Amino acid sequence: MLEGELETQVEDGPVFRLKPGDTLCEPSMALHRATRNVNPDKPAKILAVHLTPIDAKELVIPEPEK
C-alpha cells in the first residue's frame, strides 16, 4: 500500500484494512471478494505484482450470478 487506505476481503476471510506500508499476499486462484477505498476524498494507491503461470488463461474469474 503506497497511499491512502483500502479495505479488502479475500475468499471468506476477514476484511483487512490496509494502510501505507502494509502488504497483502493472496494465495493463487483466491477469490478477491471486495475492495473499497476507505476515504472517497483521498485516492488510494497500490503497487500490485501478479505472478502467473505462463499458460494461465484467466486472471479474473467472475463470481457466479445469484
C-alpha positions, 0 to 999 in steps of 0.5 A: 500500500503506497497511499491512502487506505483500502479495505479488502476481503479475500475468499471468506476471510476477514476484511483487512484494512490496509494502510501505507506500508502494509502488504497483502499476499493472496494465495493463487486462484483466491477469490478477491471478494471486495475492495473499497477505498476507505476515504472517497476524498483521498485516492488510494494507491497500490503497487500490485505484482501478479505472478502467473503461470505462463499458460494461465488463461484467466486472471479474473474469474467472475463470481457466479450470478445469484 
